[in-house]
Amino acid sequence: MELPVETNILGDTSDHANLPGWAKQMFCSPSMAGGQNIGNRHFLGINRLWLDGHASYSKTSAVLAGKNGDQDYYFRMTK
């Protein structure tokens, strides 16, 4: 079942100096680039845009933890 309210489409990316150029510009699942491509600039968190159109703030640690034991949960189109 698709859950647009739990699917990320945009978010703050990292300014981590050692990442390749694509990883600095793409907000993607924690398993890509070792999770270092997810930003940490807003009080240890990020702003995220969801597939249903709402935006929210999340702690980076929560994004990296995922949900239901799946680190990439919020980046999957189907749940």
C-alpha positions in Angstrom: 0.0 0.0 0.0 1.3 3.4 -0.9 1.6 6.0 2.0 2.4 9.4 0.5 2.3 10.9 4.0 5.3 8.7 4.9 7.3 9.1 1.7 10.1 11.7 1.4 10.7 13.5 -1.9 12.9 16.4 -0.8 15.0 17.3 2.1 18.1 19.1 3.3 21.3 17.6 2.0 24.7 17.3 3.7 27.5 19.8 3.5 29.9 17.0 4.4 33.2 17.8 2.6 34.2 14.3 1.8 31.1 13.3 -0.2 31.2 13.1 -4.0 29.3 15.9 -5.7 26.1 13.9 -6.4 25.8 13.0 -2.7 26.0 16.6 -1.6 23.1 17.5 -3.9 20.8 14.6 -3.5 18.5 13.8 -0.6 18.4 10.0 -0.7 18.1 7.0 1.5 20.4 6.5 4.4 21.9 3.4 2.8 23.3 5.5 0.0 26.5 7.4 0.8 26.4 5.8 4.3 23.7 8.2 5.5 26.1 11.1 5.3 24.1 12.7 2.5 21.3 13.7 4.9 21.7 17.2 6.4 22.1 18.1 10.0 22.0 21.9 9.9 18.8 22.8 11.6 19.3 22.2 15.3 20.6 18.6 14.5 17.7 18.0 12.1 16.4 18.7 8.6 13.3 20.0 6.8 11.5 17.4 4.7 8.9 17.5 2.0 6.6 14.6 1.7 4.9 13.0 -1.3 1.5 14.2 0.0 2.7 17.8 -0.1 3.2 18.6 3.6 6.6 19.7 5.0 8.0 18.9 8.5 11.1 19.1 10.6 12.8 15.9 11.8 15.8 15.1 13.8 18.5 13.6 11.6 18.8 10.7 14.0 15.1 9.9 13.4 15.6 9.9 9.6 18.6 7.7 9.9 16.8 5.3 12.2 13.9 4.8 9.7 10.8 2.9 10.8 9.8 -0.7 11.5 13.5 -1.7 11.5 13.9 -0.4 7.9 16.5 2.4 7.7 15.2 3.3 4.2 11.5 3.2 5.1 10.7 6.9 4.4 12.4 6.6 0.9 10.4 3.7 -0.4 7.4 4.4 -2.7 5.5 1.4 -1.4 5.1 0.3 2.2 
